[in-house]
Amino acid sequence: MSFSLPSRWSPRAPITVPHRVPVGRWIRESPAAIVPLALFVGSGTGLGAIAFRWLITAATRLFTGVSDYSAVGRVGNPYLPSLGVWFVLVVPVIAGAVYGPLVYRFAPEARGHGVPEVMYAVAERGGRIAPQVSVVKALASALCIGGGGSVGREGPIVQIGSALGSTVGRLTRLGTPRMRMLVACGASGGIAATFNAPLAGTFFAMELILRDFTAESFGAVVLSSVTASVVGRSVLGDHPFLTLPPFSVRHPAEYLLFLLLGAVVGAIGVCFSKVLYLIEDVCDWAWRGPEWLRPAVGGILLGALLLALPQMYGVGYPVLESAVEGHYMIGMLALLLVGKMVATSLTIGIGGSGGVFAPTLFIGAMAGTAFGDVVHDLLPSMTAAPGAYGLIGMGAALAGATRAPITAVVILFEITGEYTIILPLMAAVALAAGVSHLLSRDTIYTLKLLRRGVDIDRPRAGAALTGLTAGQISSPVPPPLPATTDMAHAAQALSHSPLGMLPVVDACGEYTGCVTARSVAEALSDPANDTATVGALAELPPTVTDDEHVADVLRRLADHPGTGLPVFDHDRTRLTGWISHEAVLAAIHPTDTH
């Protein structure tokens, strides 16, 4: 097989850039274009959060006859009066029999708690998430939670919003940095719409998903978060996510107790992370059948647990509210804490789909309220009501498990609306995060990736600063691909190229973008793309000019370590060369030829 290049192009002929900028290119290149994209992703995620909450409520009513079974206690299903309370043994089995094959067949990454998959996509896959994940995750998680799974809805909506952001990025052919930004926009919108907390959504995306703070990404994430909140409030109402008691500090000495609470609950948050993966390992060891059947068979164990402790059914926010309002004794609080750890871990271990964000808040509320009961009995005149310690415990557990202290502080502030909570909350969260660092190098999210051999915290390659410019060390432009090249010919050309990326030119020899080996491989794996051409896959990577300092070039190369980037002249009108990590490192550390 062979393919021809445009007659106007030769190895020495310059590749020019058209002077007129079409809408598509403006979206990919202009800094202002991120604004409409962030607004679109935020509004879409807000609508997705509304639909997802409706799906959970509908599934719960279908399986139990009520909107939240955890709030009603051990009662029978009005649709199945002959079964009485024993119906909870059957419900997780039926739900698992539906969502198990759904996840296995269409989107295996929809299994589990969602956020690690988004972190992996941003850190290792350039923000690429399969578009079908949104639909599969929504259906699977709604069935799992409605069918008794003791997991949260925040992880799924983060994955749903992130998949939407990734899909928008792929349709508009964005480069990797902006693709990642849109994924973070989807994640922030998910948290914002779910908790009615736009600030928490913003910092969640920056601290856990992007793991980097820049002015451009912060602005985009804020826009998406605010838009998702506005959409959510327009349908769900503008009211606090949880109805919690007022907070007050009764004595300055209480700050020492809050510090102690932070240390204790931070350790409990780490313990939850270890228990989660320990039970998952036990489930992996015990199960020998097909993966699609695992949720249904494991549902028998989950149903038995729910029969003994119905407060574990679903997300369990009503139980959390009752705890911080002082409706449970210490023994019951301890039972609910341990029960939530086991129920959530079992739900994930048998192949369920749902988040661990809400269970972490639940565990922190139980631990904090129990701690408050103890200290209030010992020092009644110096300490606040036990529920106040439950609020602080929620933030401390979140910081201990996720090691995201900013998110933990902001989300509790937005949930309560109480400014008086800030000082004790900051003290407890800071100590909880510190204890988490001492007890474990991993978080509840990164540990899942490490178990797969993926370390997103590993040091990235760097280089010493020199006076070199990109033009001094760039290589000649590789032979470009015509925009009309089909996938088979593109794969052949890329296989003979030392780069994983080649420039694409139109019929006039003008540069239209670059195509990567990964995008071509993904297209070839999809039968629907049999007739596609590289013009449809071309994306515009970050711009490098021949007079740029090598330190600035390295920052752009960080997202393209295996492919390198095209180099333009100072006016960005002509493609003059190609630069790679290897070329930069070879120039900075030349090989000794003696």
C-alpha positions, 0 to 999 in steps of 0.5 A: 500500500502507498499514499501520495503527498500533495504535489506542492509539498516537498521535504524542503517546502515550508508547511504554511498556516492559513491566515483565516482562522475558522471557528473550529480552530478558534475553539482549539487555540484561543484562550477565550474559547475555554469560556463557552466550553466550560459553560457547556460542560457545566450546564450539561453536568448540572443536568446530568446530576439532576437526572442521576438523582432522579434515577436513584430515587426512582430505582429506590422506590422501585425496589423498596417502595420509599424514596430512602429506605435508610430513613424508615428502619426495618419495614417491608416493601408495600409492593411485596407485603408477603415477603415482609422485611426479608425482601432486602435479601433479594433486592441487591441480587436483582439489582446486581443481575442487571448492572453487572452485565451492563458494566461488564459489556459496555464500560468496565471502568464504570465499576467501583467508585469512579474518581480514581478512573478520572484521575488516571485518565487525566494523569496518564491518558491525556483526559480521554474517557470513553463517551459511553461511560456517562450513560453506563455509570449513571444506570449502573450506580442508580441501580446499585444504590437503589438496590441497597448498595451502601455507596455515594452518588458523588463519585459517579456524577464526577465520572459522568461529568468528566466523561462529558468534558472528555467527549466535548474535548474530543469532538472539538479536537482539543489538545491534551492540556485543554482536554484535561481542563474540560475533564476537571470542569466536568468533575467540579460541576458534578460535586457542585451540583450534587452538594449545592457547593460550587466552591467545593466543586472547584477545589475538588477538581483542582486538588484531586483531579488536575492536582495543579493550580493555574489561573486558566484552569482555575477560571474554567473550573470555577465557571463550570462549577457555578454553572452546574450549581445554577442549573441544579438549584433551578430544579432541586432548589436553593437550600442547604444540602444537609440540615445540621445543627448550629455550631459554636465553640464554648471554650478556647480549650476546646481547640485542643479537643478539636486537634485530638479529634482531627488526629483520631478521625484522620486515622479512622479515615486511613483505616477505612481506605485499608478496610475497603481494599482488604475486603475487595481483595477477599472478594477477588480471592473468593470469586471464581465465576464470571465477572458479570455474575459477581454483583448478583451472587455477592448481593446475597451477602449485602442483603444479609447485612442490610437485613441486620442493619437497614441504616446501611441501605443506599447513601444514608444521608438521613442517618447521618443527619440523625447522628449529628442531631444527637438521636443515637447513643455511643454504642449505636454510633460505633455500630453504624461506623463499623457497619458503613465501612463493611457495607461500602467495602462489600458493595465495591468488592462485589463489583458495585458502582458508586462513590466513597466520598459520602461514606467517608463523610458518614464515617466521620460524622459517626466517629466525631459525634461519638467523640463529642459524646465522650468529651461532653460527658466528661466536660459538660460546661466546656464543650459544645454539643456532640453534633458539633464534633460530628461536623468537624469529624466529617471534614477530618475523615475526608482529609484523612482518607483523600488527603484533600484538606482544602476540599474538606474545609470548603465543603463543610463550610458550604454544607453548614453555612456556619462561619464559626466552624472555620477555625476548629475545622481547619485545625482538625483537618490539618492534623487529620491530613498530617496523620494520614501522611504519617500512616500511609503514603497512599489515599483512598483514591491513589491506592486503587491505581497503585494496585494496578501498577500506576503511580500518578505521583511519580516524579516527572522528567525535568532538565536544567535551565540553559540558554538554548532555544527551540529553533537551535535543537529542533529536527526537520519537519517529518513528512506530513500526512494529507488530510484525506489519508485513511486510517490504514495508511496513517497507521502504516506511516506512523509505524515507520516514523520514530515519532508517535505523531505526524503533522497533517496538511490539507490539499494546498499543503497548509498545516491543519494539525497533528495526528497521533498513533493513539488516536489512529489506533483508537479509530481502527478499533472502532468499526464505525470509523472504518471510513474516517480520515486523519483530517477528522482526527487531527488536533492542535497541540500546544504552540512552540516557536523557534525562539522560545527558551528550552525551559518553557518548551519543556513545560509544553513537552510534559504532556507529549513525552513520546511524540514531541511537538511541532515548532513554528517561526516567530510569527506562527505562520510556518512550520519550521521543525520538530522538537522532542524530549530526547532532543532537549535532554541530549542538548543539555546533557550531551553524550561523552564521545571519548 
